[in-house]
Amino acid sequence: VQLQASGGGMVQAGGSLRVSCAASGRTFSSYVMGWFRQVPGKEREFVAAISGSGRTTYYADSVKGRFTISRDNAKNTVYLQMISLKPEDTAVYYCAADTNSGGIIWSPSFKKINTYDYWGQGTQVTVSS
């Protein structure tokens, strides 16, 4: 499985941005997909996760109400729509796939880095004040 993230960039505080992650593989709908982010010197942190069907989503408290995770299984792509961005959202954003889940999100493992067995290369999001 290969994951290719795109769509990062620079935006002013209060602005919006959408990042995407395209996946290879013929069983994308059976993967739980997650987004994480990392700033230099800090641990990678959970942002959002979505079940294989797209019907179940989870968010970190820090982004709840501002970020929306979604997926298009026909395009093998997961998205993270970000609005009302804050300077503290600045980070490299990584998409990740849990290919062993059967598409079902198991709480609380979806927040853990080692739950995911494939990772994208990351895309930089910078929010200026």
DRENPA-3360 file (N, C-alpha, C; in nm, 2 decimals, always signed):
BEGIN
1 = VQLQASGG = +0.09/-0.12/+0.00/+0.00/+0.00/+0.00/+0.09/+0.12/+0.00 ~ +0.06/+0.21/-0.09/+0.13/+0.34/-0.10/+0.03/+0.45/-0.07 ~ +0.07/+0.55/+0.01/-0.01/+0.67/+0.04/+0.06/+0.79/-0.01 ~ -0.01/+0.88/-0.08/+0.05/+1.00/-0.13/-0.04/+1.12/-0.09 ~ +0.02/+1.20/+0.01/-0.05/+1.31/+0.06/-0.02/+1.43/-0.03 ~ -0.12/+1.52/-0.04/-0.10/+1.64/-0.11/-0.20/+1.75/-0.06 ~ -0.18/+1.87/-0.11/-0.27/+1.98/-0.07/-0.23/+2.07/+0.04 ~ -0.12/+2.05/+0.10/-0.07/+2.14/+0.20/-0.03/+2.27/+0.15;
9 = GMVQAGGS = +0.00/+2.37/+0.23/+0.04/+2.50/+0.19/+0.03/+2.60/+0.30 ~ +0.03/+2.72/+0.27/+0.04/+2.83/+0.37/-0.10/+2.91/+0.36 ~ -0.15/+2.94/+0.47/-0.28/+3.01/+0.48/-0.28/+3.10/+0.60 ~ -0.36/+3.20/+0.60/-0.37/+3.29/+0.71/-0.46/+3.23/+0.81 ~ -0.44/+3.28/+0.94/-0.53/+3.23/+1.04/-0.68/+3.27/+1.01 ~ -0.77/+3.17/+1.03/-0.91/+3.18/+1.00/-0.94/+3.13/+0.86 ~ -0.84/+3.09/+0.79/-0.86/+3.04/+0.65/-0.89/+2.89/+0.65 ~ -0.90/+2.84/+0.53/-0.93/+2.70/+0.51/-0.83/+2.64/+0.42;
17 = LRVSCAAS = -0.82/+2.50/+0.43/-0.73/+2.42/+0.34/-0.79/+2.28/+0.34 ~ -0.77/+2.21/+0.23/-0.80/+2.07/+0.23/-0.68/+1.99/+0.18 ~ -0.65/+1.89/+0.26/-0.54/+1.80/+0.22/-0.60/+1.67/+0.18 ~ -0.53/+1.60/+0.09/-0.58/+1.48/+0.04/-0.48/+1.37/+0.05 ~ -0.52/+1.25/+0.05/-0.43/+1.13/+0.05/-0.48/+1.02/-0.04 ~ -0.41/+1.00/-0.15/-0.44/+0.89/-0.24/-0.37/+0.76/-0.21 ~ -0.45/+0.66/-0.21/-0.39/+0.53/-0.17/-0.39/+0.43/-0.29 ~ -0.29/+0.34/-0.29/-0.29/+0.23/-0.38/-0.37/+0.12/-0.32;
25 = GRTFSSYV = -0.39/+0.01/-0.40/-0.45/-0.11/-0.34/-0.59/-0.12/-0.38 ~ -0.64/-0.25/-0.39/-0.77/-0.27/-0.44/-0.88/-0.29/-0.33 ~ -0.83/-0.28/-0.20/-0.92/-0.30/-0.09/-0.93/-0.18/+0.00 ~ -0.92/-0.06/-0.06/-0.92/+0.06/+0.02/-1.03/+0.07/+0.12 ~ -1.15/+0.03/+0.08/-1.27/+0.04/+0.16/-1.26/-0.04/+0.29 ~ -1.16/-0.13/+0.30/-1.15/-0.21/+0.42/-1.04/-0.15/+0.51 ~ -0.99/-0.04/+0.47/-0.89/+0.03/+0.56/-0.95/+0.13/+0.65 ~ -0.92/+0.14/+0.77/-0.94/+0.26/+0.85/-0.83/+0.36/+0.82;
33 = MGWFRQVP = -0.87/+0.48/+0.79/-0.77/+0.58/+0.75/-0.76/+0.69/+0.86 ~ -0.64/+0.73/+0.89/-0.63/+0.84/+0.99/-0.54/+0.95/+0.94 ~ -0.55/+1.06/+1.00/-0.47/+1.18/+0.98/-0.40/+1.21/+1.12 ~ -0.27/+1.23/+1.11/-0.19/+1.27/+1.22/-0.11/+1.40/+1.18 ~ -0.05/+1.46/+1.28/+0.03/+1.58/+1.25/+0.15/+1.58/+1.35 ~ +0.25/+1.65/+1.31/+0.37/+1.66/+1.39/+0.44/+1.79/+1.36 ~ +0.49/+1.85/+1.47/+0.57/+1.97/+1.47/+0.71/+1.93/+1.52 ~ +0.82/+2.00/+1.48/+0.95/+1.96/+1.52/+0.96/+1.96/+1.67;
41 = GKEREFVA = +1.02/+1.85/+1.72/+1.05/+1.84/+1.86/+0.93/+1.79/+1.94 ~ +0.82/+1.76/+1.88/+0.71/+1.70/+1.95/+0.67/+1.57/+1.88 ~ +0.59/+1.49/+1.96/+0.55/+1.36/+1.91/+0.44/+1.38/+1.81 ~ +0.43/+1.29/+1.72/+0.32/+1.29/+1.62/+0.19/+1.27/+1.70 ~ +0.09/+1.35/+1.66/-0.04/+1.34/+1.74/-0.16/+1.31/+1.64 ~ -0.25/+1.24/+1.70/-0.37/+1.20/+1.63/-0.46/+1.33/+1.60 ~ -0.52/+1.33/+1.48/-0.60/+1.44/+1.44/-0.75/+1.38/+1.41 ~ -0.76/+1.28/+1.32/-0.89/+1.23/+1.29/-0.88/+1.09/+1.23;
49 = AISGSGRT = -0.99/+1.02/+1.24/-0.99/+0.88/+1.18/-1.13/+0.86/+1.12 ~ -1.13/+0.77/+1.02/-1.26/+0.74/+0.95/-1.26/+0.59/+0.92 ~ -1.38/+0.53/+0.94/-1.40/+0.39/+0.91/-1.40/+0.36/+0.76 ~ -1.39/+0.24/+0.73/-1.39/+0.20/+0.59/-1.51/+0.25/+0.51 ~ -1.62/+0.25/+0.57/-1.74/+0.29/+0.50/-1.76/+0.44/+0.50 ~ -1.69/+0.51/+0.59/-1.70/+0.65/+0.60/-1.81/+0.70/+0.69 ~ -1.88/+0.60/+0.75/-1.99/+0.64/+0.84/-1.95/+0.68/+0.98 ~ -1.83/+0.63/+1.02/-1.79/+0.66/+1.16/-1.66/+0.75/+1.15;
57 = TYYADSVK = -1.66/+0.85/+1.22/-1.54/+0.94/+1.23/-1.51/+0.98/+1.38 ~ -1.39/+1.01/+1.40/-1.34/+1.05/+1.53/-1.24/+1.17/+1.51 ~ -1.24/+1.26/+1.61/-1.15/+1.37/+1.60/-1.08/+1.40/+1.73 ~ -0.97/+1.46/+1.72/-0.90/+1.51/+1.84/-0.98/+1.63/+1.89 ~ -0.99/+1.65/+2.02/-1.06/+1.76/+2.08/-1.02/+1.90/+2.02 ~ -0.89/+1.91/+1.99/-0.83/+2.03/+1.94/-0.88/+2.07/+1.81 ~ -0.94/+1.98/+1.73/-0.98/+2.01/+1.59/-1.13/+1.99/+1.57 ~ -1.20/+1.94/+1.67/-1.34/+1.90/+1.66/-1.42/+2.03/+1.63;
65 = GRFTISRD = -1.51/+2.02/+1.53/-1.59/+2.13/+1.49/-1.52/+2.22/+1.38 ~ -1.39/+2.20/+1.36/-1.32/+2.28/+1.26/-1.27/+2.19/+1.14 ~ -1.23/+2.07/+1.17/-1.18/+1.97/+1.07/-1.29/+1.87/+1.04 ~ -1.29/+1.82/+0.91/-1.38/+1.72/+0.87/-1.30/+1.62/+0.79 ~ -1.30/+1.49/+0.83/-1.24/+1.38/+0.76/-1.35/+1.32/+0.67 ~ -1.31/+1.28/+0.55/-1.41/+1.21/+0.46/-1.33/+1.13/+0.37 ~ -1.40/+1.04/+0.29/-1.33/+0.95/+0.20/-1.42/+0.93/+0.08 ~ -1.35/+0.90/-0.03/-1.42/+0.86/-0.16/-1.36/+0.72/-0.19;
73 = NAKNTVYL = -1.43/+0.62/-0.16/-1.37/+0.49/-0.19/-1.36/+0.45/-0.34 ~ -1.44/+0.52/-0.42/-1.42/+0.50/-0.56/-1.29/+0.56/-0.62 ~ -1.24/+0.66/-0.54/-1.12/+0.72/-0.59/-1.00/+0.68/-0.50 ~ -1.02/+0.59/-0.40/-0.91/+0.55/-0.31/-0.85/+0.67/-0.24 ~ -0.93/+0.77/-0.20/-0.88/+0.89/-0.15/-0.95/+0.93/-0.02 ~ -0.87/+0.98/+0.08/-0.92/+1.03/+0.20/-0.89/+1.18/+0.21 ~ -0.98/+1.26/+0.27/-0.96/+1.40/+0.27/-0.96/+1.45/+0.41 ~ -0.90/+1.57/+0.44/-0.91/+1.64/+0.56/-0.94/+1.78/+0.53;
81 = QMISLKPE = -1.06/+1.83/+0.55/-1.10/+1.96/+0.53/-1.08/+2.04/+0.65 ~ -1.01/+2.15/+0.65/-0.97/+2.23/+0.77/-1.03/+2.37/+0.75 ~ -1.10/+2.42/+0.84/-1.15/+2.55/+0.84/-1.11/+2.62/+0.97 ~ -1.13/+2.75/+0.98/-1.10/+2.83/+1.10/-0.96/+2.79/+1.15 ~ -0.87/+2.79/+1.06/-0.73/+2.74/+1.10/-0.66/+2.84/+1.19 ~ -0.58/+2.78/+1.28/-0.51/+2.86/+1.38/-0.36/+2.84/+1.36 ~ -0.28/+2.93/+1.41/-0.13/+2.91/+1.40/-0.09/+2.78/+1.46 ~ -0.16/+2.74/+1.57/-0.12/+2.61/+1.63/-0.15/+2.49/+1.55;
89 = DTAVYYCA = -0.22/+2.51/+1.44/-0.25/+2.39/+1.35/-0.13/+2.37/+1.26 ~ -0.03/+2.46/+1.26/+0.09/+2.44/+1.18/+0.16/+2.32/+1.21 ~ +0.18/+2.23/+1.11/+0.25/+2.10/+1.13/+0.26/+2.03/+1.00 ~ +0.34/+1.92/+1.00/+0.33/+1.83/+0.88/+0.22/+1.73/+0.91 ~ +0.13/+1.72/+0.81/+0.02/+1.63/+0.83/+0.05/+1.50/+0.75 ~ +0.02/+1.39/+0.82/+0.05/+1.26/+0.77/-0.08/+1.18/+0.76 ~ -0.11/+1.11/+0.65/-0.22/+1.02/+0.64/-0.16/+0.88/+0.67 ~ -0.25/+0.79/+0.72/-0.21/+0.66/+0.76/-0.32/+0.56/+0.74;
97 = ADTNSGGI = -0.28/+0.44/+0.71/-0.38/+0.33/+0.68/-0.36/+0.22/+0.78 ~ -0.47/+0.17/+0.84/-0.48/+0.05/+0.92/-0.54/-0.06/+0.83 ~ -0.45/-0.14/+0.77/-0.50/-0.24/+0.67/-0.55/-0.37/+0.74 ~ -0.54/-0.38/+0.87/-0.58/-0.50/+0.94/-0.71/-0.48/+1.01 ~ -0.78/-0.37/+0.99/-0.90/-0.34/+1.07/-1.03/-0.40/+1.01 ~ -1.02/-0.43/+0.89/-1.15/-0.47/+0.82/-1.24/-0.35/+0.80 ~ -1.18/-0.23/+0.82/-1.26/-0.11/+0.80/-1.34/-0.06/+0.93 ~ -1.32/-0.14/+1.03/-1.39/-0.10/+1.16/-1.29/-0.03/+1.25;
105 = IWSPSFKK = -1.34/+0.08/+1.31/-1.26/+0.15/+1.40/-1.28/+0.09/+1.54 ~ -1.17/+0.06/+1.60/-1.17/+0.00/+1.74/-1.12/+0.11/+1.83 ~ -1.20/+0.14/+1.93/-1.16/+0.24/+2.03/-1.08/+0.18/+2.14 ~ -0.98/+0.24/+2.19/-0.92/+0.37/+2.15/-0.80/+0.35/+2.06 ~ -0.78/+0.24/+2.00/-0.66/+0.21/+1.92/-0.65/+0.30/+1.80 ~ -0.75/+0.36/+1.75/-0.74/+0.45/+1.63/-0.66/+0.57/+1.66 ~ -0.64/+0.61/+1.79/-0.56/+0.72/+1.82/-0.41/+0.69/+1.83 ~ -0.38/+0.56/+1.82/-0.24/+0.52/+1.85/-0.16/+0.51/+1.72;
113 = INTYDYWG = -0.04/+0.56/+1.72/+0.04/+0.56/+1.60/+0.07/+0.41/+1.55 ~ +0.10/+0.32/+1.64/+0.13/+0.19/+1.60/+0.02/+0.10/+1.56 ~ -0.10/+0.16/+1.56/-0.22/+0.09/+1.50/-0.21/+0.09/+1.35 ~ -0.15/+0.19/+1.29/-0.14/+0.21/+1.15/-0.02/+0.15/+1.09 ~ -0.03/+0.07/+0.98/+0.08/+0.00/+0.93/+0.14/+0.06/+0.80 ~ +0.07/+0.16/+0.74/+0.12/+0.23/+0.63/+0.11/+0.38/+0.65 ~ +0.21/+0.46/+0.60/+0.21/+0.60/+0.62/+0.24/+0.67/+0.49 ~ +0.18/+0.79/+0.47/+0.22/+0.88/+0.36/+0.34/+0.96/+0.40;
121 = QGTQVTVS = +0.39/+1.04/+0.31/+0.51/+1.11/+0.32/+0.50/+1.24/+0.40 ~ +0.37/+1.28/+0.42/+0.35/+1.41/+0.49/+0.34/+1.53/+0.40 ~ +0.26/+1.62/+0.44/+0.24/+1.75/+0.37/+0.24/+1.86/+0.47 ~ +0.31/+1.97/+0.44/+0.33/+2.08/+0.53/+0.21/+2.17/+0.52 ~ +0.15/+2.20/+0.64/+0.05/+2.31/+0.65/+0.10/+2.41/+0.75 ~ +0.10/+2.54/+0.70/+0.15/+2.65/+0.77/+0.04/+2.75/+0.79 ~ +0.01/+2.79/+0.91/-0.09/+2.89/+0.93/-0.03/+3.01/+0.99 ~ -0.04/+3.13/+0.93/+0.03/+3.25/+0.97/-0.07/+3.33/+1.05;
129 = S = -0.02/+3.40/+1.15/-0.11/+3.49/+1.23/-0.13/+3.63/+1.18;
% end
